[in-house]
Amino acid sequence: MPSLRDLTKDRLIEMVSGVIPANGWKVLIVDNRTSRIINASCSLHEIMDEGVTIAEQIVSKRDRLTNMEAIYFLTPEKESIELLKKDFEVKHQYAAIHLFLTSRLPDDLFEIIKHPNVSSRIKTLKELNLDFLAYESQIFHFDVPLKYKPLFNPSSQDEHNAFLDQIAYKLMTVCITLETTCPLIRYCKDHPLSMKVAGNLQKKLEEYQIQAKLPAVPDPPTLLILDRSVDLFAPLLHEFTYQAMAYDLAGIQNERYVFTFVNANEKEEKKEVLLNESDNIWKELRHLHIAHTSEWVVTNFNKFMNENKKTLSHHEAGSLQEMSQLLKAMPQFHEMKTKFSLHLDIAGKCMSIFTQNQLERIARIEQDLAVDYSPDSLITALSSKYSQLSEIICDQTVLMELKVRLLVIYIISQGLRTSDRQALMRRAGLAPELAAIIENLQFLGLNLDKGDVSLKNRKREISLAQGPSLLSRGSTPQDSEEYELSRYVPFLKNLMELATKDKLPDDRYPLADEKAKKSGSRKKGSKSLKTVSRRKKHNTWANQNKSQFAPSLGGAEEKPSKGQIIVFVIGGITYSEIRSVYETMKATQYDIYLGSESIISPQEFLLNLKLL
C-alpha cells in the first residue's frame, strides 16, 4: 500500500536532489513548520545523502557561505520571507537561492522577494504544494492548533471563510501528494462546514487539473469530508488501546515522551524520545489493548534479553574485523533494551493511572451510555443510567475532569433538561468555565435536552445500508473484560466500511460535483488511481538504522489494494478513529487515509468547547 510518509519523503528528496550546484554541495534552510514536515517523513541522514552539507533553521544565526547555494524550504508567512530577505539585503548569505514554498505565496509577500538583492540571487522559485504532516503511513494532519471558534462560532463570516479556505487548500496538497487530483468528493448534508470545504476543494482541484494538464481518471477514489459533530462520543470516551491510552494518560505531547532508564553504564538517565513509526515496537503495539500491550512487552523483552545474552557470550573476536562487528552490535543492543524500557514505562504508567483514577468503573458507565446497551442487560433503564451518573458526580474521590467528561457523554447520549443540567452541575461543583463546556455543545449541533438524536438516526441508516459488517463488534455480551470496556465502535469506522462498498447513502452524503453523477460513482471493486513511489535509488531507506536485535514483529503478506478512500474530519480526529483506519484496511484491502487539522485528545476537545 502507498504510505503517505513514503510519498511525502519522495517529494522532499526530489526537491533536494533536483538542485545541482556546480560544486555539488548545498545548504538547506528551513523554518519551524517546514522542519516538522521534513522530520515527520525523513531523517537528517537521508537529506544529507543528497549533497546537503548543513541544514539550519532560518531563525538561527548562521555563518555566511558565499560559495554555496541554498535551498530555502519555507512556509509562505511574513516572518520567514522577511528573514530570507534579511539574508541578502546587505550582503549575500549564500551564492544563490532555490526557494521552495509549502503553498501559494501571497502577493504582498511576493513583493518582498522582488527586492533586487534577493531576486537577483533566485535560481528556483516553486510552490511545492506540500502543506501537511504525514503523521503515520495512513494519517495526516495540518499541524495547526485546534480552534473551534472560527469553525463553529466565528466572530465574523470573513474569519470563518478564510479558515475553511485554508483547510481546503491544505487538503488539496494532500491530494496532490497522493496523486489523487480528481477524486469523487462527498460531504455530509448535515454538516454545513463539510459542504463549504468540499465545494472549495472541488474548485481548487479542477483549477489544478487544468494548470497541470492532468488527464481525468476513469475510476476516481472517494474523498469524504465530515466535521467533528459526526461523532461526539469518540473524543470523550476512554480508549484502552496503547496509543490512545498513552496520549490520554501518560502526558505525551507532539509525539515526545520523557522517561528514566538504566543506560549502558548501569546508571539512571532521563531521555526524551519520539513515538512514531520509526520505532518498530511502538508500531507493533499502538493498537493493542493495554492488557495485551503489557503482556507483549514483558514476554518479548525477556525473550530479547535471553537470546542476545547468548549471542554475545558465544561470540569471541578472532580478528580485528570480528571485534569491530561485535562492538558495532553493542550500541544496537542497548538501543533495543532502552526501547523496551520505554514501553514498559509507558504501559506501567497507564495502568497505574487506570487503577488510581477508577477508570474501569467510569468506563463501564461511559460504554453503557455510548452504545445504549449494558453487558448485564440488553436495555439499561434511563433511571439506572442517571443514578450511576449521580453517584460519580457526587463522589469526592473522582477527578473533576472525569466528572465533566462523563456528564458530557451523558448529555450526548440522553439529553438533560435545563433544570436537571444545572442541578447536576451544582452537585458536581462545576466552576462556570467548566459549565460552559456543556452549554457550548450546542454550537456543534447538539440538542442539550434530547441528546444526539441525529447520530442515532444515522446509525439506523448505516445499519440498513451496511448489511453484514466485516468490522463492527458484536451486539451481544461477551465474557471478555476487555470487550466490556471497548464496546463502542467509532461512527467513522462504519462510514469507511460503507465507502469501500460504495454504499454511502447519496441523500445524506452527496457529491460536491453534481456532474460526477452523470458518469456514475466508483464501481464496486474498481481500482483507484495507482500511486507509484517515485523513489529509485532510495529503496533501502526503511532498513537503515534497523537493529539486528529488533524483535520479529511479524505481519501478513501484503495483498493488492482494491481501491482508495480518503476521509477528512474538520475539527480534529481521535486515536480510536486512527486505529479504525488500520482495522478497516485489514478487513477490506482498501488503502484508507484519514486526516484533520490536528489529532485531539479528550483534554483538547474539552478545552476547545470551553473557549467557544
N, C-alpha and C positions, 0 to 999 in steps of 0.2 A: 504494500500500500504506500502511496506517496506520503512521506512525512513532511508536515509543514515546516518543521525545523530544518530538514534537509534542503527543501526548496528555497527557504529563506537564505540558508548558508550558501547555496549555489549562486544566488543573485549577488550576495555580498562579495564572494570570491571572484565572481565575474567582474564586478565593479573594480576591485583592487587589481586583479591581473590584467585588466584591459588598459591600464595606464602603464606605458612602457617608456620611461625616460631614457635618454641617450646613455647615461652611465649605469642604468639598470636598477638604481636604488631610489626609494621614495619614502616620504613621511606620511603618516595617517593622522589627521586631526579630527577629533570628534567632540560633540557636546554631551551633556549628561544623558539626554534621551537617546541619541544615536549609539552611545556606548552601551546602553542597556539593550538596544535592538541587536547589536552585534553579539554581546555576551549571552543573549538568550539562545543563539544558534551556533556560534563559533567559539573556538578557543583562540587566545592570542597567538599561540604557536601556528595555527592554520593561517592566520593573517600574515605573520612574519614570513611564512614559506613563500609568499608571493612577492618577495623582494622589498618588503617594508622594513626599514632599518629601525624605526622607532614609531610608537603610537602614543599620542598625548592628547590631553583634554585642552580644548580651546581656551578655557578659563585659566589654565596654568601659565606660569611664567616659563617661557621656552627659549632655548638658545637659537640664535639665528643660524640657519643652514642654507646659505645663499647658493650652494652648489647642488642642492637637492630640490626636486619638485614635490609638491604637497598635494595629497588627496584630502580634501575637506568633505567629510560626510556630516552634514548638519541638518538640524531642524530649521525650517524657514521662519524663524522667530527673530524679533528685533535684536535681542541680546547677542545671539550667535552671529548674525550678519554684521552687526556693529563691531564685534571682536575680529571678524575676518577683515573688515576694512582697516581696523587699527593695525593689523599685521603688515599692511602695505602703505599706510597713509604717509609716513615719513620715509622710512627705509623698508626695502622689501625683506620679508622674513625668509622667504623661500624663492627658488628660481622661477617657479610657475605655480599656477593654481589649477587644480582639477576639482571643480565644485559639483558635488552630488547632494541633492536635497531629498528629504524623505517624501515631500509632497510639493504642491504648487507654490511658487514664490509670489507673494502679493506684490502689486505694482509699487507700493511705497517702499518695500524692501529692495525691489529691483533697482530703484533709483539710487540706493546706497552703493550697490556694487558697480554702478556706472561711473563711479569716481575714477578718474584717469589712471591713478596709480594702481587701482585694483583691476579694472577692465583690461588694462594693457598686459596683465600677467595671466589672465584667464585663458587656458587652453581647452578646458572642458567645462560645460555648464549643462547639467542634466537633472531633470526631476525624476527620481528613481521610482516613485510610487511604491514606497515600502514604509508604511506608517503604522506599524503594529508590532507587537512582540509575539513571537512563536513560543508560547509558554510550554507547550508539550507537542508531541508529534501531531496531535489532532486538535489542540486547543490554542486559541489566540485571544489576546486582549489588547486594548489600546494604551495601557499603561498610564491612565489618567485617573485622578482621584474621583471617586463616585460622587456625583452631585444630582440629587433628586429634585432640587428646587427648580432649575431651569427646564427639567423634563415634565414634572407633574404639577408644579405650582409656580410658573415663571413670573418674574417681576414685569416683564414686557414680552410682547409677541416677537419682537426683533431678537431678543436674547434666546428665546425658545427656538426660533427658526435657525439661528446661527448654530446653535448646539446640535440640532438634528442634521444640518448640512455637513457639519464636521464629522458626525458619525457616518453619514453616507459616503463621504469622501474616503475616510479611512477604510471602510468596508470594501470600497472599490479596489483599494490597493491589495487587500486580501485576495479578491477575485483575480486580479492580475497575476499575483504570485502563484495561485493555483491553476493559472491558465484557463480560468473559467469565466470568460468575459461576456457570455450571453446566457446566463442561467435563467431558468423559469423562476421568477421572483414571486413568492407568495407572502401574504401578510394576514394577520387576524383582524377581521372586521370589527371585533370588539375593542381593538387597541388602536385608537387614532394615531398614536406615535408610530406604530409599525407601518401604518398606511402611508404616513408622510415620508418616512425613511425609505420605504420600498419604492415610492414614486420618484423620489430624488435619486436613488441609486440607479433605477432603471434608465433615467435620463443621462446620468453620468456615464454609465456603461455603453449606452448607444453612441454617445459622442466619442468615447474612447475607441469603440469598434471602427468608427468612420475614420478617425485620425490615424489609427494604427493600420488601417486597411486589412482588418482581420475578417476572414470568412465566417459565415454562420455555421453552426454545427447541427447535425440532424437530430440528435437526442440529447439536448442540454440537461445538466443536472438541476436539481431543485435547491433553491435558496429560500429558507423560511425565516421571516422576520417577525419577532414577537416582542412584548415588553414584560417587565417583571411581574405585572399583575396576572400573568398566565398561571402562576403558581406561587401563592404567598406562603404556603407551608414550607417549601423547600429551604428558604433562607433561615428558618427558625428552628426546625426540628433538630434534635441531637442525632448526629450520624456517627455510627460506631465503626466505620471503616477507617483504616490507619491515617490516610492523608487528611480526610475531613476532620477527624478527631484531633490530629496533631495541630491543625490550624485553628481549631476552635478552642483547644485547651492548653496547648504547650507553648504558646507565646511566639510562634513563628511569624516573622514579618518579612515580606518581599523575598521569600524562599530562604531566608537566613535564620540559623538557629545556633545559639551558643551553648556549649556543654563542656563538662570536665571529663578528661580521660587520662589514663596512665600511658605515658609516652615510652619510647624505646629505652630510655634510661630509668624506667620504673618510677618516674616522678609524675605527680599530678600536673596537668596542663589544661588551660582553658583554650578553646578553639571555636572560631566561627566558621560554620560550614554552609554550603549551598545545597539545598534539597531539590534536585532536578533530575532529568533523565540521564545525566552523565554518571549518576550513582546507580549502578545495577541493582543494588539491594533495595533502594528506595523504589525503583521502577517495578520490582517484583512484588513489593509489599503494599504499595499505596492503596490498592483497592480491596485488600483482605480485611475481614472483620478483625477487630483488635485482639480478640481471643486467639485467633489463628496467627496473627502477627507475632505475638509474644512467643507462642509455641514454635513458630518457624525460626525466629531469630535465635532462640536458645538452642534448638536442635542443630541448626546449621553452623552456629558458632562453635559448638563443641566438636562437630564433625570437621570443621575447618582447622581448628587448633590441633586435633589429634593427627589428621593427615599431614599437616605441614611440619609438625614436630618430627614425625618420622622421616619426612622428605629431607629436612635439613640435617638431621642427625646421621642419616645413612649416606650422605654425600660428603666425601672428603676431596679437597682440592689436590689433584695430582699434577697440576700445571698452573702457570700464571693465568692462562686463559680460563680454566675451570674456576680458579679462585675469583677472577673478575666476574664470572657469571653468577657465582654464589653471592657475592657482595651486592650485585645489582638486584638479586632477588629479595634481599633482606628489606629494603625500603618498601617494596610492594607488599611483603608480608605484613609489615607494621601498618601500612596504609589500610589493608583489608581489616586488620584487627581493630583499628580505630573506627572504621565504618560500622563494624558490628557493635562496638561500644556505643556509638552514636545512636543506633536504632534501639538498643537495649535501654538507653537513657530516655529516649522519647516515649517508647512504649510504657516504660515504668512510670514516667511522669503522668501520662494519660490515665493509666489505671489507678494511680493514687488519687488524682482529682475526681475520677469517676466514683470512687468509693467515698471520698471526703465530702463531695457535693450531693450525695444521694441521687446520682443521675439515673440509676436503674429505676427507682421509684418514680421519678419525674418523667422519664422517657416512656414508661408504660402508659401514663395518662396522655402524654403527647400523641402517642400512636393511636390510642383509642379515639381521640378527638379527630385526628387527621384522616383516619380510614373509616370512621363511623362503625367500628367493629372491634369487639374485645375477644381475646382468645378464650375467655371463660363463657362468653355468651355472644351469639351472633347479633343480638341487638342490645346495646347498652342504653339504659334509660337516661333521658336527659337529666332527671333529678340526680341520678348517680354521678354523672359527669360533673354537675355543678357542685355536688357535695365534695368530690375529690379535689376540684379546683379550690374550693373554700378552705379545705384542710391545708393545702400547700400555701395558700396566700397568708394564712394566719400563723404558719409555722415560723418561729423566730430563728430557727437553725438554717433555714433555706435562704440563699443569697438573693438579694433584691433583683439582680439581673435575671435570675432563673424564674422568679415570680412574674416579672414583666413578660418574658418570653412565653411562659405558659398562659398567661392571661390573654396575650395577643393571639395565640393559637386557638384558644377557646372562642374568642370573638370571631375569628375567621371561620371556625367550624360551625358554631351555633348561633352567633349573634347575641347581643345583650341590649336590652332597653336602656335608655339614658340613665334612669334612676338606679338600675341594677349595676351598671358600669361604675357609676360614681360611688355607690356604696362599697363595691369591691375594692376600688382604688383607695378609698379611705381606710378600709380594713387592712389593706396591704401596706399602708403608709407611703404611697407613691407621692413623690415630690411633683409639683406642677409640670416641670420639664419632662418627667417620665410619663405623666398622664398625657402629655402632648403626643407621645408616640402612638398611643391608641387612637386618639381623635384624628390624627393625620393619616390614618389608614384610608380615610375617605378619599384622599387625593389619588389613591391607586385604584379607585373604583369600588371599594368595599362598602357594602351596606352594613353599618355597625349594628343595626337592630336585628338583621336577618342572617348575617354571615355571608360567605361567598357562595351565593346561590348559583351564580354563573358557572363556577368551577364544577359544581355538582351536575349541572345540565350538560356541560362539555364532556364530562366523564361518561355520562349516559350515551351521548352521541358517539364518542370514541369506542365504547364497548360494542355498540351496534355495528359500526364500520369495521372494527378490528377483526372480528371473528376470532378463531383460536389464536391465542397470542404465544409467541415464542419467548416473551420477555417477562410478563408481569408475574409477581409472586402469587401463589395460590390464595384462594379466598377462604380456606378452612383452617382451623387451628392446627399448628404443628407443635411437636414436643420441644423443639429447639428453643432454648432461652434466647439465642442469637436472633431467631426469627421474630420472636415476640417484640423485640425492641427495634426491629427493622422492617415492619410490615408495609410502611408507606412506600409507594413507587412514585418517583417524581413524574409529574404530568408530562414533562418534556420527553420522557422515555417512550410514553405511548405515542406521542406525535412523531417521534423519529421512526418508530416502527411503521406507523401508517404511511409516512413519506417513502419508506423503502418499498412499500407495496403499492405506491401511487394511489392511496385511498384517502388522502386528506379531503374532507368534505369541501367542495368548491364554494358552497354558500357561506361557510364560516372562514375559509382560508382561500380567498380569491386571488387570482393572478394580478400583478401590478400592471401588466401589459395585456389589455383586452385582445390585441391582435394575436397573441400567442394561442388563444383558444381555437383560432381557425386552423392552425397547423396541428392542434392536438397536444396534450400534455405528454410527458415522458411515458413511453410504453413500459409496462411491467417487464422487468428483466433487461431493459435496454442498458447499454453501456454509456457512461458519461464520457465527456472528452477526456482522453487518456493524458494524464500528466506525467511527462517523462523527465527524469532528472537530467539537467544539463552537465552534471559533473562527469568528467572523464578521468583526468589524471588524479583526482582526489578520491578515488573509490575505496581507499583503505582508512579513511579518517576515523570511522567508528571503532576501529580496532586499536588505534593508537592509545597509549596510556592504559590499556586494559590489563589488569593484573593477572598474572598467570595463576594466582591463588584465588581468583574470583570464583564463587560457588557456582555450580551448574544451576542455572535458573530455568532451564527447560524452554518450552514454547513450541507450539504445533507448527507444522509446515504451512507456510503462507499460501492461501488459496487465491485464485484470480478474483478481482473485485467485480461485483455485479453492477456497480454504479457509484454515484457520488451525491451526498447530501450535505448542505451547509446550513447550519442553524445559527441565528444571531438573536440574542436577547438584550433589548435595551433596558438598562438598569441593573446589570450585574448577573453573573452566573454563580452557581454554588458547586461545592466539591461533590455533592451527591449527583448533580447533573453531569459533571465531568465524568464520574465513574460510569454513569448510564451510557455515555457515548461508546466507551470501550466494550461494555456488555452488549450493546446493540450491534456494534460492528462484528463481534464474535458470533452472534446469533444469525446475522443476515448476510455477512460477507460484503457489506457496503462500506465504502470509505465515507466516514462522517466527520465533519469538522464543526466545532462549537466555539462561539466567541461572544464577547461583550466588551463594554468599555473597561471593565475590570472584573476580578473574581472577588466575591464578597463573603465575608464571614458573618455569622449572626450578629456580632457586635457592630460591624459596619452597617448592616441593614437597619438595626435599631437606631443607630446614630443618625442616619440619613432621614429616617422617619421623624425623628425628633426635630431636625433642622428644617423640615418642610414649612 
